[in-house]
Every structure is written in structure tokens, then in C-alpha cells.
Amino acid sequence: MWMVIGEQRGTPADPDERSAQFTHMAEVTRQSSGFVRGWWGADDVDPDITHVVVLLDTLDDARALRRMVEENVTGVRLQTMEVGVEVAEAA
């Protein structure tokens, strides 16, 4: 599996606006080929920054999502990472 990890400035300060922005981002991303799971949230030190982690099936899926975001979102910083080890919660 692969991750696309993103960071972007411009997170709304209003909790309702922030929730709406994250929900929109999630709905668009969920339609991506190979989508497994995703997380969106504001930075705890600088709440103007959004952090995103999206888990995808293949490198091609991760590259396609990254291309789509880079073509449609300004000011975003993205990284692609192969998942080397996955640790489940303790029982």
C-alpha cells in the first residue's frame, strides 16, 4: 500500500467551515482509484495548516491522486510514501 501525505495553508478558523472543507476534500478523494482510507485535520500548533494522509492500494493510484491534487489545488505540499510496516491496535 501507498500513502499520499499533504500539507496546505488556509485552513478555515471557523469549526463549521473547517468541517465543510475537510468533508469536501474527503468526498473528492474517496472517488480516487484504489482509495482505502483517509484522514484530514488542522495542525495543533498552527491551525492555519491542514494535514492530510490518504492510504491507497498501489503506487499508480498514489501517483494519480497526487497528480490530480497538484493540478487542482494551489499551495499544497505532497509526498508519496510506501507503507513498509503496518501496526494494528493492541487487543
VEXTI-151009 format. One record per atom (N, C-alpha, C): residue number from 1; residue in three letters; chain; atom name; x, y, z. Coordinates in pm, 1 decimal, always signed. Example, Ala and Ser with C-alpha at 12.3 -4.5 7.8 and 13.67 -1.06 7.14 Angstrom:
<sites>
num:residu:chaine:atome:u:v:w
1:ala:A:N:+1319.0:-569.0:+780.0 $
1:ala:A:CA:+1230.0:-450.0:+780.0 $
1:ala:A:C:+1320.0:-330.0:+780.0 $
2:ser:A:N:+1285.0:-225.0:+708.0 $
2:ser:A:CA:+1367.0:-106.0:+714.0 $
2:ser:A:C:+1290.0:+3.0:+787.0 $
</sites>
This chain:
<sites>
num:residu:chaine:atome:u:v:w
1:met:A:N:+83.4:-117.7:+0.0 $
1:met:A:CA:+0.0:+0.0:+0.0 $
1:met:A:C:+88.1:+124.4:+0.0 $
2:trp:A:N:+26.6:+234.9:-37.1 $
2:trp:A:CA:+97.3:+361.8:-51.1 $
2:trp:A:C:+18.6:+473.4:+16.1 $
3:met:A:N:+90.0:+575.4:+61.6 $
3:met:A:CA:+27.1:+693.0:+121.7 $
3:met:A:C:+62.2:+816.4:+41.0 $
4:val:A:N:-33.4:+907.2:+33.6 $
4:val:A:CA:-6.7:+1043.0:-11.0 $
4:val:A:C:-26.2:+1128.9:+112.9 $
5:ile:A:N:+77.9:+1205.3:+146.6 $
5:ile:A:CA:+77.5:+1288.6:+265.8 $
5:ile:A:C:+82.0:+1433.0:+218.5 $
6:gly:A:N:-13.0:+1513.7:+267.0 $
6:gly:A:CA:-21.3:+1650.9:+219.6 $
6:gly:A:C:-24.6:+1753.0:+331.0 $
7:glu:A:N:+15.7:+1873.9:+295.1 $
7:glu:A:CA:+12.7:+1987.8:+386.5 $
7:glu:A:C:-24.2:+2110.9:+305.5 $
8:gln:A:N:-116.8:+2190.5:+359.9 $
8:gln:A:CA:-161.5:+2309.7:+288.8 $
8:gln:A:C:-202.5:+2416.6:+389.0 $
9:arg:A:N:-168.6:+2540.7:+357.5 $
9:arg:A:CA:-212.7:+2654.2:+439.1 $
9:arg:A:C:-354.1:+2693.8:+398.3 $
10:gly:A:N:-422.4:+2764.4:+487.3 $
10:gly:A:CA:-554.1:+2816.9:+453.4 $
10:gly:A:C:-668.9:+2742.2:+519.1 $
11:thr:A:N:-642.4:+2670.2:+627.2 $
11:thr:A:CA:-749.5:+2600.6:+698.5 $
11:thr:A:C:-841.5:+2704.9:+761.9 $
12:pro:A:N:-972.2:+2696.8:+738.2 $
12:pro:A:CA:-1063.6:+2793.1:+799.7 $
12:pro:A:C:-1059.2:+2785.5:+952.8 $
13:ala:A:N:-1066.6:+2901.9:+1016.9 $
13:ala:A:CA:-1066.1:+2907.4:+1163.7 $
13:ala:A:C:-1200.2:+2862.3:+1221.0 $
14:asp:A:N:-1309.2:+2891.7:+1149.8 $
14:asp:A:CA:-1442.1:+2854.3:+1197.0 $
14:asp:A:C:-1458.2:+2701.9:+1189.8 $
15:pro:A:N:-1495.8:+2637.4:+1301.8 $
15:pro:A:CA:-1508.1:+2490.1:+1302.2 $
15:pro:A:C:-1605.3:+2435.5:+1197.9 $
16:asp:A:N:-1716.1:+2504.5:+1173.2 $
16:asp:A:CA:-1812.1:+2456.8:+1073.0 $
16:asp:A:C:-1755.1:+2466.7:+932.0 $
17:glu:A:N:-1686.1:+2577.5:+903.4 $
17:glu:A:CA:-1622.8:+2592.8:+772.1 $
17:glu:A:C:-1511.4:+2490.6:+753.2 $
18:arg:A:N:-1434.5:+2465.9:+859.1 $
18:arg:A:CA:-1326.7:+2366.5:+853.1 $
18:arg:A:C:-1384.8:+2228.7:+825.6 $
19:ser:A:N:-1490.2:+2194.1:+896.3 $
19:ser:A:CA:-1554.4:+2063.2:+877.0 $
19:ser:A:C:-1605.8:+2049.3:+733.6 $
20:ala:A:N:-1666.4:+2155.6:+681.3 $
20:ala:A:CA:-1717.1:+2152.4:+543.7 $
20:ala:A:C:-1603.3:+2134.5:+443.9 $
21:gln:A:N:-1490.6:+2203.9:+467.3 $
21:gln:A:CA:-1375.4:+2190.9:+377.9 $
21:gln:A:C:-1320.3:+2048.5:+381.3 $
22:phe:A:N:-1302.8:+1993.0:+500.7 $
22:phe:A:CA:-1249.0:+1857.3:+512.6 $
22:phe:A:C:-1345.4:+1755.2:+451.2 $
23:thr:A:N:-1474.4:+1775.0:+471.6 $
23:thr:A:CA:-1573.6:+1682.9:+414.7 $
23:thr:A:C:-1567.5:+1685.6:+262.3 $
24:his:A:N:-1555.6:+1805.5:+204.8 $
24:his:A:CA:-1544.6:+1816.8:+58.9 $
24:his:A:C:-1418.5:+1745.8:+8.2 $
25:met:A:N:-1305.6:+1770.6:+75.5 $
25:met:A:CA:-1180.5:+1707.1:+35.2 $
25:met:A:C:-1192.6:+1554.7:+43.4 $
26:ala:A:N:-1257.0:+1507.0:+147.3 $
26:ala:A:CA:-1273.5:+1362.4:+165.2 $
26:ala:A:C:-1361.3:+1302.6:+55.8 $
27:glu:A:N:-1469.8:+1370.5:+21.7 $
27:glu:A:CA:-1560.5:+1318.2:-80.9 $
27:glu:A:C:-1492.2:+1310.6:-217.4 $
28:val:A:N:-1414.3:+1412.0:-250.8 $
28:val:A:CA:-1342.2:+1410.8:-378.6 $
28:val:A:C:-1238.8:+1298.5:-379.1 $
29:thr:A:N:-1164.3:+1287.4:-269.8 $
29:thr:A:CA:-1056.7:+1187.3:-261.2 $
29:thr:A:C:-1111.3:+1045.9:-258.1 $
30:arg:A:N:-1223.2:+1026.2:-192.8 $
30:arg:A:CA:-1283.9:+893.5:-182.3 $
30:arg:A:C:-1314.3:+833.2:-318.9 $
31:gln:A:N:-1332.7:+917.1:-419.0 $
31:gln:A:CA:-1363.6:+869.2:-554.3 $
31:gln:A:C:-1238.4:+824.7:-630.8 $
32:ser:A:N:-1122.0:+845.1:-572.1 $
32:ser:A:CA:-996.3:+808.7:-638.2 $
32:ser:A:C:-980.9:+657.8:-647.6 $
33:ser:A:N:-923.1:+613.6:-757.5 $
33:ser:A:CA:-894.5:+472.2:-776.4 $
33:ser:A:C:-802.0:+423.1:-665.4 $
34:gly:A:N:-834.3:+309.7:-606.1 $
34:gly:A:CA:-750.2:+248.9:-505.3 $
34:gly:A:C:-761.5:+309.2:-366.2 $
35:phe:A:N:-856.6:+402.2:-347.0 $
35:phe:A:CA:-872.1:+464.9:-215.8 $
35:phe:A:C:-901.8:+359.4:-109.8 $
36:val:A:N:-830.6:+366.0:+2.6 $
36:val:A:CA:-852.1:+274.9:+114.6 $
36:val:A:C:-906.8:+351.0:+235.3 $
37:arg:A:N:-836.5:+458.2:+272.3 $
37:arg:A:CA:-875.4:+533.2:+391.6 $
37:arg:A:C:-805.1:+668.4:+390.9 $
38:gly:A:N:-863.5:+767.0:+460.1 $
38:gly:A:CA:-801.0:+898.8:+464.5 $
38:gly:A:C:-829.5:+971.4:+594.3 $
39:trp:A:N:-739.8:+1065.2:+625.4 $
39:trp:A:CA:-752.0:+1146.9:+747.0 $
39:trp:A:C:-723.9:+1291.9:+711.0 $
40:trp:A:N:-804.0:+1385.2:+763.1 $
40:trp:A:CA:-788.1:+1527.9:+740.3 $
40:trp:A:C:-795.2:+1597.4:+875.1 $
41:gly:A:N:-706.2:+1693.4:+898.8 $
41:gly:A:CA:-711.1:+1764.7:+1025.4 $
41:gly:A:C:-625.5:+1889.8:+1023.3 $
42:ala:A:N:-652.5:+1977.7:+1120.7 $
42:ala:A:CA:-575.9:+2101.6:+1135.5 $
42:ala:A:C:-459.0:+2077.1:+1230.1 $
43:asp:A:N:-349.5:+2144.7:+1203.5 $
43:asp:A:CA:-229.8:+2135.5:+1286.1 $
43:asp:A:C:-259.9:+2188.7:+1426.7 $
44:asp:A:N:-205.8:+2125.5:+1529.3 $
44:asp:A:CA:-234.1:+2169.4:+1666.1 $
44:asp:A:C:-152.6:+2291.8:+1706.5 $
45:val:A:N:-39.7:+2316.4:+1641.9 $
45:val:A:CA:+42.6:+2433.2:+1673.2 $
45:val:A:C:+4.9:+2551.5:+1583.3 $
46:asp:A:N:-15.5:+2525.1:+1455.6 $
46:asp:A:CA:-53.5:+2628.6:+1359.7 $
46:asp:A:C:-182.6:+2584.5:+1291.6 $
47:pro:A:N:-298.8:+2619.6:+1348.6 $
47:pro:A:CA:-426.7:+2570.9:+1296.0 $
47:pro:A:C:-459.9:+2620.0:+1155.5 $
48:asp:A:N:-376.6:+2707.1:+1097.8 $
48:asp:A:CA:-395.7:+2750.8:+959.8 $
48:asp:A:C:-350.3:+2642.7:+860.8 $
49:ile:A:N:-281.8:+2539.6:+910.5 $
49:ile:A:CA:-228.9:+2433.6:+824.0 $
49:ile:A:C:-316.5:+2309.1:+833.3 $
50:thr:A:N:-352.1:+2257.8:+717.0 $
50:thr:A:CA:-424.2:+2131.2:+707.0 $
50:thr:A:C:-323.2:+2020.1:+678.3 $
51:his:A:N:-338.0:+1908.1:+747.8 $
51:his:A:CA:-258.9:+1788.5:+719.3 $
51:his:A:C:-353.8:+1680.8:+666.3 $
52:val:A:N:-306.7:+1607.8:+566.9 $
52:val:A:CA:-387.0:+1502.5:+504.3 $
52:val:A:C:-300.7:+1378.4:+487.7 $
53:val:A:N:-357.5:+1263.0:+520.5 $
53:val:A:CA:-292.6:+1134.5:+496.1 $
53:val:A:C:-395.9:+1046.5:+426.6 $
54:val:A:N:-362.4:+998.6:+307.4 $
54:val:A:CA:-453.6:+913.5:+230.7 $
54:val:A:C:-382.5:+783.1:+198.0 $
55:leu:A:N:-446.3:+673.0:+229.5 $
55:leu:A:CA:-393.8:+539.7:+203.6 $
55:leu:A:C:-457.4:+486.2:+75.4 $
56:leu:A:N:-371.1:+436.3:-16.1 $
56:leu:A:CA:-416.5:+384.6:-145.3 $
56:leu:A:C:-353.4:+248.9:-172.4 $
57:asp:A:N:-415.6:+174.3:-262.6 $
57:asp:A:CA:-370.3:+37.4:-291.3 $
57:asp:A:C:-234.0:+28.6:-358.2 $
58:thr:A:N:-211.3:+109.2:-462.6 $
58:thr:A:CA:-90.6:+91.0:-543.6 $
58:thr:A:C:-16.2:+223.7:-563.9 $
59:leu:A:N:+106.7:+212.5:-608.9 $
59:leu:A:CA:+185.0:+330.6:-642.8 $
59:leu:A:C:+117.5:+409.3:-754.1 $
60:asp:A:N:+63.0:+341.3:-854.0 $
60:asp:A:CA:-6.4:+411.3:-962.6 $
60:asp:A:C:-125.0:+490.7:-908.3 $
61:asp:A:N:-199.6:+433.0:-812.9 $
61:asp:A:CA:-312.1:+504.1:-750.9 $
61:asp:A:C:-262.6:+628.8:-677.6 $
62:ala:A:N:-153.2:+614.5:-602.7 $
62:ala:A:CA:-97.2:+727.5:-528.0 $
62:ala:A:C:-48.8:+836.5:-623.5 $
63:arg:A:N:+16.5:+797.6:-729.9 $
63:arg:A:CA:+64.5:+895.8:-827.2 $
63:arg:A:C:-51.1:+968.3:-895.0 $
64:ala:A:N:-157.2:+895.4:-926.2 $
64:ala:A:CA:-273.8:+957.3:-990.0 $
64:ala:A:C:-340.1:+1058.5:-896.2 $
65:leu:A:N:-354.4:+1023.0:-768.7 $
65:leu:A:CA:-413.5:+1116.5:-672.9 $
65:leu:A:C:-324.3:+1239.3:-658.6 $
66:arg:A:N:-195.8:+1216.5:-648.1 $
66:arg:A:CA:-102.5:+1328.0:-632.9 $
66:arg:A:C:-111.3:+1422.7:-752.8 $
67:arg:A:N:-113.4:+1366.7:-874.4 $
67:arg:A:CA:-126.2:+1449.2:-995.3 $
67:arg:A:C:-255.8:+1530.7:-993.1 $
68:met:A:N:-366.5:+1466.0:-956.6 $
68:met:A:CA:-495.6:+1533.9:-953.3 $
68:met:A:C:-492.8:+1651.0:-855.2 $
69:val:A:N:-436.2:+1628.9:-738.4 $
69:val:A:CA:-430.0:+1735.7:-638.2 $
69:val:A:C:-339.1:+1847.8:-687.1 $
70:glu:A:N:-221.9:+1814.3:-737.8 $
70:glu:A:CA:-127.8:+1916.7:-784.7 $
70:glu:A:C:-186.0:+2000.3:-898.3 $
71:glu:A:N:-270.4:+1939.3:-981.0 $
71:glu:A:CA:-331.4:+2012.5:-1092.8 $
71:glu:A:C:-446.8:+2101.7:-1048.1 $
72:asn:A:N:-507.1:+2073.4:-933.0 $
72:asn:A:CA:-629.3:+2143.2:-893.2 $
72:asn:A:C:-621.1:+2222.9:-763.9 $
73:val:A:N:-512.6:+2208.9:-689.6 $
73:val:A:CA:-501.2:+2276.2:-559.9 $
73:val:A:C:-370.9:+2355.4:-557.7 $
74:thr:A:N:-380.5:+2483.3:-522.2 $
74:thr:A:CA:-260.0:+2565.3:-514.1 $
74:thr:A:C:-203.9:+2562.2:-372.0 $
75:gly:A:N:-73.8:+2577.3:-363.5 $
75:gly:A:CA:-8.7:+2589.2:-233.8 $
75:gly:A:C:-4.1:+2463.2:-151.0 $
76:val:A:N:-17.3:+2348.3:-214.8 $
76:val:A:CA:-14.6:+2221.6:-141.7 $
76:val:A:C:+123.3:+2158.3:-155.3 $
77:arg:A:N:+168.4:+2096.7:-48.1 $
77:arg:A:CA:+295.2:+2022.2:-49.3 $
77:arg:A:C:+260.3:+1875.1:-30.7 $
78:leu:A:N:+304.6:+1789.6:-122.5 $
78:leu:A:CA:+268.9:+1647.3:-117.6 $
78:leu:A:C:+392.4:+1559.2:-116.8 $
79:gln:A:N:+379.1:+1445.9:-50.7 $
79:gln:A:CA:+481.4:+1342.4:-52.7 $
79:gln:A:C:+411.0:+1209.2:-74.4 $
80:thr:A:N:+480.6:+1116.6:-136.8 $
80:thr:A:CA:+428.8:+982.3:-157.5 $
80:thr:A:C:+520.0:+886.1:-83.2 $
81:met:A:N:+459.3:+792.0:-11.3 $
81:met:A:CA:+538.0:+701.3:+71.7 $
81:met:A:C:+481.7:+559.7:+63.1 $
82:glu:A:N:+569.2:+462.8:+45.8 $
82:glu:A:CA:+527.3:+323.9:+51.1 $
82:glu:A:C:+512.3:+284.0:+198.2 $
83:val:A:N:+405.8:+211.4:+227.8 $
83:val:A:CA:+384.0:+162.5:+363.8 $
83:val:A:C:+472.6:+40.4:+381.6 $
84:gly:A:N:+570.2:+50.4:+472.5 $
84:gly:A:CA:+663.6:-57.7:+494.8 $
84:gly:A:C:+616.8:-153.5:+602.3 $
85:val:A:N:+557.7:-98.3:+705.5 $
85:val:A:CA:+508.8:-178.0:+818.3 $
85:val:A:C:+377.3:-121.2:+863.3 $
86:glu:A:N:+282.6:-207.2:+890.7 $
86:glu:A:CA:+153.5:-163.9:+944.4 $
86:glu:A:C:+137.0:-229.7:+1080.9 $
87:val:A:N:+104.9:-149.0:+1180.6 $
87:val:A:CA:+87.3:-199.3:+1316.5 $
87:val:A:C:-58.0:-180.7:+1355.8 $
88:ala:A:N:-122.9:-285.7:+1395.4 $
88:ala:A:CA:-262.5:-279.4:+1439.0 $
88:ala:A:C:-269.2:-243.6:+1586.6 $
89:glu:A:N:-385.8:-197.0:+1628.1 $
89:glu:A:CA:-405.8:-167.4:+1769.6 $
89:glu:A:C:-391.6:-292.5:+1852.7 $
90:ala:A:N:-343.5:-275.7:+1975.0 $
90:ala:A:CA:-331.6:-388.9:+2066.6 $
90:ala:A:C:-470.6:-437.3:+2106.9 $
91:ala:A:N:-484.2:-566.7:+2122.8 $
91:ala:A:CA:-614.6:-624.2:+2158.8 $
91:ala:A:C:-642.3:-610.5:+2306.2 $
</sites>
